[in-house]
Amino acid sequence: MVCQQTGTPLTGGHNQPHSAVVDHIIPHRGDEALMWDEANLQLVSKAYHDGDKRRIERSKRMQRDDGW
């Protein structure tokens, strides 16, 4: 298995940077249709999920909050 965003092999154990995390492509924010939609899921590394993905989502929230 590889990270669907970075191509990194997902070989790490639990909570390791290269462990596999199932991620919502579009944040569900409580929307059950998005939460359970298999087409909205991707397999990524914990490092990507906790780093780049978090920065991207925070940036989008800040833009919305500022009226962008």
mmCIF file as gemmi writes it, N, C-alpha and C atoms, coordinates in Angstrom:
data_model
loop_
_atom_site.group_PDB
_atom_site.id
_atom_site.type_symbol
_atom_site.label_atom_id
_atom_site.label_alt_id
_atom_site.label_comp_id
_atom_site.label_asym_id
_atom_site.label_entity_id
_atom_site.label_seq_id
_atom_site.pdbx_PDB_ins_code
_atom_site.Cartn_x
_atom_site.Cartn_y
_atom_site.Cartn_z
_atom_site.occupancy
_atom_site.B_iso_or_equiv
_atom_site.pdbx_formal_charge
_atom_site.auth_seq_id
_atom_site.auth_asym_id
_atom_site.pdbx_PDB_model_num
ATOM 1 N N . MET Axp A 1 ? 0.846 -1.18 0 1 0 ? 1 A 1
ATOM 2 C CA . MET Axp A 1 ? 0 0 0 1 0 ? 1 A 1
ATOM 3 C C . MET Axp A 1 ? 0.894 1.246 0 1 0 ? 1 A 1
ATOM 4 N N . VAL Axp A 2 ? 0.407 2.29 -0.649 1 0 ? 2 A 1
ATOM 5 C CA . VAL Axp A 2 ? 1.139 3.555 -0.671 1 0 ? 2 A 1
ATOM 6 C C . VAL Axp A 2 ? 0.178 4.703 -0.363 1 0 ? 2 A 1
ATOM 7 N N . CYS Axp A 3 ? 0.729 5.799 0.162 1 0 ? 3 A 1
ATOM 8 C CA . CYS Axp A 3 ? -0.042 7.004 0.427 1 0 ? 3 A 1
ATOM 9 C C . CYS Axp A 3 ? -0.592 7.529 -0.899 1 0 ? 3 A 1
ATOM 10 N N . GLN Axp A 4 ? -1.893 7.786 -0.959 1 0 ? 4 A 1
ATOM 11 C CA . GLN Axp A 4 ? -2.512 8.244 -2.205 1 0 ? 4 A 1
ATOM 12 C C . GLN Axp A 4 ? -2.177 9.699 -2.522 1 0 ? 4 A 1
ATOM 13 N N . GLN Axp A 5 ? -1.529 10.414 -1.609 1 0 ? 5 A 1
ATOM 14 C CA . GLN Axp A 5 ? -1.13 11.79 -1.872 1 0 ? 5 A 1
ATOM 15 C C . GLN Axp A 5 ? 0.355 11.918 -2.161 1 0 ? 5 A 1
ATOM 16 N N . THR Axp A 6 ? 1.176 11.129 -1.508 1 0 ? 6 A 1
ATOM 17 C CA . THR Axp A 6 ? 2.625 11.289 -1.646 1 0 ? 6 A 1
ATOM 18 C C . THR Axp A 6 ? 3.332 10.109 -2.309 1 0 ? 6 A 1
ATOM 19 N N . GLY Axp A 7 ? 2.668 8.959 -2.386 1 0 ? 7 A 1
ATOM 20 C CA . GLY Axp A 7 ? 3.296 7.766 -2.948 1 0 ? 7 A 1
ATOM 21 C C . GLY Axp A 7 ? 4.218 7.06 -1.974 1 0 ? 7 A 1
ATOM 22 N N . THR Axp A 8 ? 4.268 7.525 -0.732 1 0 ? 8 A 1
ATOM 23 C CA . THR Axp A 8 ? 5.122 6.921 0.29 1 0 ? 8 A 1
ATOM 24 C C . THR Axp A 8 ? 4.605 5.533 0.66 1 0 ? 8 A 1
ATOM 25 N N . PRO Axp A 9 ? 5.494 4.519 0.708 1 0 ? 9 A 1
ATOM 26 C CA . PRO Axp A 9 ? 5.041 3.201 1.156 1 0 ? 9 A 1
ATOM 27 C C . PRO Axp A 9 ? 4.523 3.28 2.601 1 0 ? 9 A 1
ATOM 28 N N . LEU Axp A 10 ? 3.39 2.647 2.849 1 0 ? 10 A 1
ATOM 29 C CA . LEU Axp A 10 ? 2.785 2.669 4.175 1 0 ? 10 A 1
ATOM 30 C C . LEU Axp A 10 ? 3.23 1.428 4.934 1 0 ? 10 A 1
ATOM 31 N N . THR Axp A 11 ? 4.399 1.551 5.565 1 0 ? 11 A 1
ATOM 32 C CA . THR Axp A 11 ? 5.033 0.398 6.199 1 0 ? 11 A 1
ATOM 33 C C . THR Axp A 11 ? 5.166 0.548 7.704 1 0 ? 11 A 1
ATOM 34 N N . GLY Axp A 12 ? 4.774 1.682 8.258 1 0 ? 12 A 1
ATOM 35 C CA . GLY Axp A 12 ? 4.961 1.921 9.679 1 0 ? 12 A 1
ATOM 36 C C . GLY Axp A 12 ? 3.944 1.205 10.534 1 0 ? 12 A 1
ATOM 37 N N . GLY Axp A 13 ? 4.329 0.989 11.785 1 0 ? 13 A 1
ATOM 38 C CA . GLY Axp A 13 ? 3.41 0.415 12.749 1 0 ? 13 A 1
ATOM 39 C C . GLY Axp A 13 ? 2.467 1.484 13.274 1 0 ? 13 A 1
ATOM 40 N N . HIS Axp A 14 ? 1.597 1.109 14.171 1 0 ? 14 A 1
ATOM 41 C CA . HIS Axp A 14 ? 0.595 2.008 14.758 1 0 ? 14 A 1
ATOM 42 C C . HIS Axp A 14 ? 1.234 3.313 15.231 1 0 ? 14 A 1
ATOM 43 N N . ASN Axp A 15 ? 0.665 4.431 14.786 1 0 ? 15 A 1
ATOM 44 C CA . ASN Axp A 15 ? 1.098 5.786 15.154 1 0 ? 15 A 1
ATOM 45 C C . ASN Axp A 15 ? 2.509 6.155 14.698 1 0 ? 15 A 1
ATOM 46 N N . GLN Axp A 16 ? 3.039 5.45 13.719 1 0 ? 16 A 1
ATOM 47 C CA . GLN Axp A 16 ? 4.33 5.797 13.14 1 0 ? 16 A 1
ATOM 48 C C . GLN Axp A 16 ? 4.086 6.698 11.921 1 0 ? 16 A 1
ATOM 49 N N . PRO Axp A 17 ? 5.065 7.54 11.54 1 0 ? 17 A 1
ATOM 50 C CA . PRO Axp A 17 ? 4.859 8.462 10.411 1 0 ? 17 A 1
ATOM 51 C C . PRO Axp A 17 ? 4.405 7.792 9.115 1 0 ? 17 A 1
ATOM 52 N N . HIS Axp A 18 ? 4.852 6.572 8.861 1 0 ? 18 A 1
ATOM 53 C CA . HIS Axp A 18 ? 4.493 5.892 7.618 1 0 ? 18 A 1
ATOM 54 C C . HIS Axp A 18 ? 3.401 4.85 7.815 1 0 ? 18 A 1
ATOM 55 N N . SER Axp A 19 ? 2.62 4.985 8.892 1 0 ? 19 A 1
ATOM 56 C CA . SER Axp A 19 ? 1.477 4.087 9.072 1 0 ? 19 A 1
ATOM 57 C C . SER Axp A 19 ? 0.3 4.599 8.247 1 0 ? 19 A 1
ATOM 58 N N . ALA Axp A 20 ? -0.632 3.713 7.95 1 0 ? 20 A 1
ATOM 59 C CA . ALA Axp A 20 ? -1.786 4.046 7.11 1 0 ? 20 A 1
ATOM 60 C C . ALA Axp A 20 ? -2.884 4.727 7.927 1 0 ? 20 A 1
ATOM 61 N N . VAL Axp A 21 ? -3.481 5.769 7.338 1 0 ? 21 A 1
ATOM 62 C CA . VAL Axp A 21 ? -4.615 6.479 7.938 1 0 ? 21 A 1
ATOM 63 C C . VAL Axp A 21 ? -5.679 6.623 6.861 1 0 ? 21 A 1
ATOM 64 N N . VAL Axp A 22 ? -6.923 6.281 7.189 1 0 ? 22 A 1
ATOM 65 C CA . VAL Axp A 22 ? -8.028 6.515 6.263 1 0 ? 22 A 1
ATOM 66 C C . VAL Axp A 22 ? -8.467 7.96 6.467 1 0 ? 22 A 1
ATOM 67 N N . ASP Axp A 23 ? -8.455 8.729 5.385 1 0 ? 23 A 1
ATOM 68 C CA . ASP Axp A 23 ? -8.703 10.167 5.447 1 0 ? 23 A 1
ATOM 69 C C . ASP Axp A 23 ? -9.917 10.526 4.599 1 0 ? 23 A 1
ATOM 70 N N . HIS Axp A 24 ? -10.69 11.501 5.061 1 0 ? 24 A 1
ATOM 71 C CA . HIS Axp A 24 ? -11.801 12.044 4.272 1 0 ? 24 A 1
ATOM 72 C C . HIS Axp A 24 ? -11.234 13.082 3.312 1 0 ? 24 A 1
ATOM 73 N N . ILE Axp A 25 ? -11.457 12.898 2.029 1 0 ? 25 A 1
ATOM 74 C CA . ILE Axp A 25 ? -10.966 13.836 1.019 1 0 ? 25 A 1
ATOM 75 C C . ILE Axp A 25 ? -11.614 15.2 1.243 1 0 ? 25 A 1
ATOM 76 N N . ILE Axp A 26 ? -12.936 15.211 1.366 1 0 ? 26 A 1
ATOM 77 C CA . ILE Axp A 26 ? -13.676 16.422 1.724 1 0 ? 26 A 1
ATOM 78 C C . ILE Axp A 26 ? -14.054 16.269 3.188 1 0 ? 26 A 1
ATOM 79 N N . PRO Axp A 27 ? -13.611 17.17 4.064 1 0 ? 27 A 1
ATOM 80 C CA . PRO Axp A 27 ? -13.947 17.038 5.485 1 0 ? 27 A 1
ATOM 81 C C . PRO Axp A 27 ? -15.463 16.917 5.685 1 0 ? 27 A 1
ATOM 82 N N . HIS Axp A 28 ? -15.882 15.958 6.493 1 0 ? 28 A 1
ATOM 83 C CA . HIS Axp A 28 ? -17.316 15.703 6.645 1 0 ? 28 A 1
ATOM 84 C C . HIS Axp A 28 ? -18.011 16.697 7.572 1 0 ? 28 A 1
ATOM 85 N N . ARG Axp A 29 ? -17.302 17.257 8.539 1 0 ? 29 A 1
ATOM 86 C CA . ARG Axp A 29 ? -17.863 18.23 9.47 1 0 ? 29 A 1
ATOM 87 C C . ARG Axp A 29 ? -19.259 17.831 9.966 1 0 ? 29 A 1
ATOM 88 N N . GLY Axp A 30 ? -19.411 16.537 10.273 1 0 ? 30 A 1
ATOM 89 C CA . GLY Axp A 30 ? -20.664 16.024 10.812 1 0 ? 30 A 1
ATOM 90 C C . GLY Axp A 30 ? -21.671 15.578 9.77 1 0 ? 30 A 1
ATOM 91 N N . ASP Axp A 31 ? -21.41 15.814 8.499 1 0 ? 31 A 1
ATOM 92 C CA . ASP Axp A 31 ? -22.321 15.393 7.427 1 0 ? 31 A 1
ATOM 93 C C . ASP Axp A 31 ? -22.164 13.883 7.238 1 0 ? 31 A 1
ATOM 94 N N . GLU Axp A 32 ? -23.172 13.122 7.649 1 0 ? 32 A 1
ATOM 95 C CA . GLU Axp A 32 ? -23.062 11.664 7.606 1 0 ? 32 A 1
ATOM 96 C C . GLU Axp A 32 ? -22.921 11.121 6.19 1 0 ? 32 A 1
ATOM 97 N N . ALA Axp A 33 ? -23.513 11.798 5.205 1 0 ? 33 A 1
ATOM 98 C CA . ALA Axp A 33 ? -23.368 11.339 3.818 1 0 ? 33 A 1
ATOM 99 C C . ALA Axp A 33 ? -21.902 11.377 3.4 1 0 ? 33 A 1
ATOM 100 N N . LEU Axp A 34 ? -21.192 12.471 3.734 1 0 ? 34 A 1
ATOM 101 C CA . LEU Axp A 34 ? -19.761 12.565 3.41 1 0 ? 34 A 1
ATOM 102 C C . LEU Axp A 34 ? -18.939 11.62 4.287 1 0 ? 34 A 1
ATOM 103 N N . MET Axp A 35 ? -19.349 11.479 5.536 1 0 ? 35 A 1
ATOM 104 C CA . MET Axp A 35 ? -18.593 10.643 6.466 1 0 ? 35 A 1
ATOM 105 C C . MET Axp A 35 ? -18.512 9.198 5.986 1 0 ? 35 A 1
ATOM 106 N N . TRP Axp A 36 ? -19.614 8.656 5.469 1 0 ? 36 A 1
ATOM 107 C CA . TRP Axp A 36 ? -19.672 7.24 5.107 1 0 ? 36 A 1
ATOM 108 C C . TRP Axp A 36 ? -19.527 6.989 3.611 1 0 ? 36 A 1
ATOM 109 N N . ASP Axp A 37 ? -19.35 8.03 2.814 1 0 ? 37 A 1
ATOM 110 C CA . ASP Axp A 37 ? -19.194 7.883 1.371 1 0 ? 37 A 1
ATOM 111 C C . ASP Axp A 37 ? -17.804 7.322 1.06 1 0 ? 37 A 1
ATOM 112 N N . GLU Axp A 38 ? -17.751 6.091 0.576 1 0 ? 38 A 1
ATOM 113 C CA . GLU Axp A 38 ? -16.459 5.455 0.298 1 0 ? 38 A 1
ATOM 114 C C . GLU Axp A 38 ? -15.668 6.203 -0.768 1 0 ? 38 A 1
ATOM 115 N N . ALA Axp A 39 ? -16.343 6.905 -1.666 1 0 ? 39 A 1
ATOM 116 C CA . ALA Axp A 39 ? -15.655 7.693 -2.689 1 0 ? 39 A 1
ATOM 117 C C . ALA Axp A 39 ? -14.978 8.92 -2.084 1 0 ? 39 A 1
ATOM 118 N N . ASN Axp A 40 ? -15.306 9.239 -0.836 1 0 ? 40 A 1
ATOM 119 C CA . ASN Axp A 40 ? -14.711 10.391 -0.145 1 0 ? 40 A 1
ATOM 120 C C . ASN Axp A 40 ? -13.561 9.96 0.767 1 0 ? 40 A 1
ATOM 121 N N . LEU Axp A 41 ? -13.123 8.728 0.653 1 0 ? 41 A 1
ATOM 122 C CA . LEU Axp A 41 ? -12.048 8.22 1.509 1 0 ? 41 A 1
ATOM 123 C C . LEU Axp A 41 ? -10.793 7.97 0.692 1 0 ? 41 A 1
ATOM 124 N N . GLN Axp A 42 ? -9.657 8.191 1.337 1 0 ? 42 A 1
ATOM 125 C CA . GLN Axp A 42 ? -8.368 7.887 0.712 1 0 ? 42 A 1
ATOM 126 C C . GLN Axp A 42 ? -7.435 7.365 1.792 1 0 ? 42 A 1
ATOM 127 N N . LEU Axp A 43 ? -6.456 6.585 1.378 1 0 ? 43 A 1
ATOM 128 C CA . LEU Axp A 43 ? -5.464 6.042 2.293 1 0 ? 43 A 1
ATOM 129 C C . LEU Axp A 43 ? -4.216 6.909 2.208 1 0 ? 43 A 1
ATOM 130 N N . VAL Axp A 44 ? -3.823 7.486 3.33 1 0 ? 44 A 1
ATOM 131 C CA . VAL Axp A 44 ? -2.661 8.37 3.368 1 0 ? 44 A 1
ATOM 132 C C . VAL Axp A 44 ? -1.762 7.988 4.534 1 0 ? 44 A 1
ATOM 133 N N . SER Axp A 45 ? -0.55 8.525 4.53 1 0 ? 45 A 1
ATOM 134 C CA . SER Axp A 45 ? 0.358 8.281 5.65 1 0 ? 45 A 1
ATOM 135 C C . SER Axp A 45 ? -0.022 9.178 6.823 1 0 ? 45 A 1
ATOM 136 N N . LYS Axp A 46 ? 0.283 8.735 8.009 1 0 ? 46 A 1
ATOM 137 C CA . LYS Axp A 46 ? 0.026 9.536 9.2 1 0 ? 46 A 1
ATOM 138 C C . LYS Axp A 46 ? 0.783 10.856 9.108 1 0 ? 46 A 1
ATOM 139 N N . ALA Axp A 47 ? 1.984 10.834 8.568 1 0 ? 47 A 1
ATOM 140 C CA . ALA Axp A 47 ? 2.776 12.06 8.432 1 0 ? 47 A 1
ATOM 141 C C . ALA Axp A 47 ? 2.054 13.063 7.532 1 0 ? 47 A 1
ATOM 142 N N . TYR Axp A 48 ? 1.508 12.608 6.404 1 0 ? 48 A 1
ATOM 143 C CA . TYR Axp A 48 ? 0.776 13.506 5.504 1 0 ? 48 A 1
ATOM 144 C C . TYR Axp A 48 ? -0.491 14.006 6.198 1 0 ? 48 A 1
ATOM 145 N N . HIS Axp A 49 ? -1.243 13.102 6.794 1 0 ? 49 A 1
ATOM 146 C CA . HIS Axp A 49 ? -2.515 13.446 7.437 1 0 ? 49 A 1
ATOM 147 C C . HIS Axp A 49 ? -2.326 14.475 8.546 1 0 ? 49 A 1
ATOM 148 N N . ASP Axp A 50 ? -1.312 14.28 9.372 1 0 ? 50 A 1
ATOM 149 C CA . ASP Axp A 50 ? -1.099 15.155 10.527 1 0 ? 50 A 1
ATOM 150 C C . ASP Axp A 50 ? -0.313 16.413 10.175 1 0 ? 50 A 1
ATOM 151 N N . GLY Axp A 51 ? 0.258 16.471 8.981 1 0 ? 51 A 1
ATOM 152 C CA . GLY Axp A 51 ? 1.063 17.624 8.584 1 0 ? 51 A 1
ATOM 153 C C . GLY Axp A 51 ? 0.428 18.41 7.456 1 0 ? 51 A 1
ATOM 154 N N . ASP Axp A 52 ? 0.737 18.01 6.217 1 0 ? 52 A 1
ATOM 155 C CA . ASP Axp A 52 ? 0.262 18.754 5.044 1 0 ? 52 A 1
ATOM 156 C C . ASP Axp A 52 ? -1.258 18.874 5.005 1 0 ? 52 A 1
ATOM 157 N N . LYS Axp A 53 ? -1.969 17.784 5.23 1 0 ? 53 A 1
ATOM 158 C CA . LYS Axp A 53 ? -3.44 17.811 5.147 1 0 ? 53 A 1
ATOM 159 C C . LYS Axp A 53 ? -4.02 18.778 6.179 1 0 ? 53 A 1
ATOM 160 N N . ARG Axp A 54 ? -3.483 18.751 7.388 1 0 ? 54 A 1
ATOM 161 C CA . ARG Axp A 54 ? -3.967 19.649 8.445 1 0 ? 54 A 1
ATOM 162 C C . ARG Axp A 54 ? -3.723 21.111 8.07 1 0 ? 54 A 1
ATOM 163 N N . ARG Axp A 55 ? -2.538 21.405 7.503 1 0 ? 55 A 1
ATOM 164 C CA . ARG Axp A 55 ? -2.24 22.783 7.082 1 0 ? 55 A 1
ATOM 165 C C . ARG Axp A 55 ? -3.192 23.244 5.974 1 0 ? 55 A 1
ATOM 166 N N . ILE Axp A 56 ? -3.474 22.352 5.015 1 0 ? 56 A 1
ATOM 167 C CA . ILE Axp A 56 ? -4.384 22.682 3.922 1 0 ? 56 A 1
ATOM 168 C C . ILE Axp A 56 ? -5.775 22.992 4.474 1 0 ? 56 A 1
ATOM 169 N N . GLU Axp A 57 ? -6.275 22.161 5.362 1 0 ? 57 A 1
ATOM 170 C CA . GLU Axp A 57 ? -7.618 22.377 5.913 1 0 ? 57 A 1
ATOM 171 C C . GLU Axp A 57 ? -7.683 23.646 6.754 1 0 ? 57 A 1
ATOM 172 N N . ARG Axp A 58 ? -6.65 23.9 7.535 1 0 ? 58 A 1
ATOM 173 C CA . ARG Axp A 58 ? -6.629 25.14 8.342 1 0 ? 58 A 1
ATOM 174 C C . ARG Axp A 58 ? -6.615 26.367 7.438 1 0 ? 58 A 1
ATOM 175 N N . SER Axp A 59 ? -5.845 26.302 6.365 1 0 ? 59 A 1
ATOM 176 C CA . SER Axp A 59 ? -5.76 27.423 5.441 1 0 ? 59 A 1
ATOM 177 C C . SER Axp A 59 ? -7.123 27.705 4.806 1 0 ? 59 A 1
ATOM 178 N N . LYS Axp A 60 ? -7.832 26.661 4.411 1 0 ? 60 A 1
ATOM 179 C CA . LYS Axp A 60 ? -9.158 26.834 3.806 1 0 ? 60 A 1
ATOM 180 C C . LYS Axp A 60 ? -10.141 27.413 4.814 1 0 ? 60 A 1
ATOM 181 N N . ARG Axp A 61 ? -10.064 26.985 6.077 1 0 ? 61 A 1
ATOM 182 C CA . ARG Axp A 61 ? -10.954 27.534 7.114 1 0 ? 61 A 1
ATOM 183 C C . ARG Axp A 61 ? -10.672 29.003 7.329 1 0 ? 61 A 1
ATOM 184 N N . MET Axp A 62 ? -9.395 29.387 7.349 1 0 ? 62 A 1
ATOM 185 C CA . MET Axp A 62 ? -9.025 30.787 7.57 1 0 ? 62 A 1
ATOM 186 C C . MET Axp A 62 ? -9.527 31.63 6.409 1 0 ? 62 A 1
ATOM 187 N N . GLN Axp A 63 ? -9.422 31.139 5.188 1 0 ? 63 A 1
ATOM 188 C CA . GLN Axp A 63 ? -9.899 31.893 4.037 1 0 ? 63 A 1
ATOM 189 C C . GLN Axp A 63 ? -11.407 32.108 4.129 1 0 ? 63 A 1
ATOM 190 N N . ARG Axp A 64 ? -12.155 31.093 4.515 1 0 ? 64 A 1
ATOM 191 C CA . ARG Axp A 64 ? -13.602 31.221 4.65 1 0 ? 64 A 1
ATOM 192 C C . ARG Axp A 64 ? -13.948 32.218 5.753 1 0 ? 64 A 1
ATOM 193 N N . ASP Axp A 65 ? -13.254 32.127 6.88 1 0 ? 65 A 1
ATOM 194 C CA . ASP Axp A 65 ? -13.526 33.016 8.005 1 0 ? 65 A 1
ATOM 195 C C . ASP Axp A 65 ? -13.247 34.483 7.649 1 0 ? 65 A 1
ATOM 196 N N . ASP Axp A 66 ? -12.311 34.687 6.732 1 0 ? 66 A 1
ATOM 197 C CA . ASP Axp A 66 ? -11.965 36.055 6.33 1 0 ? 66 A 1
ATOM 198 C C . ASP Axp A 66 ? -12.824 36.546 5.176 1 0 ? 66 A 1
ATOM 199 N N . GLY Axp A 67 ? -13.792 35.771 4.746 1 0 ? 67 A 1
ATOM 200 C CA . GLY Axp A 67 ? -14.681 36.19 3.679 1 0 ? 67 A 1
ATOM 201 C C . GLY Axp A 67 ? -14.209 35.866 2.286 1 0 ? 67 A 1
ATOM 202 N N . TRP Axp A 68 ? -13.191 35.032 2.145 1 0 ? 68 A 1
ATOM 203 C CA . TRP Axp A 68 ? -12.675 34.684 0.809 1 0 ? 68 A 1
ATOM 204 C C . TRP Axp A 68 ? -13.592 33.703 0.159 1 0 ? 68 A 1
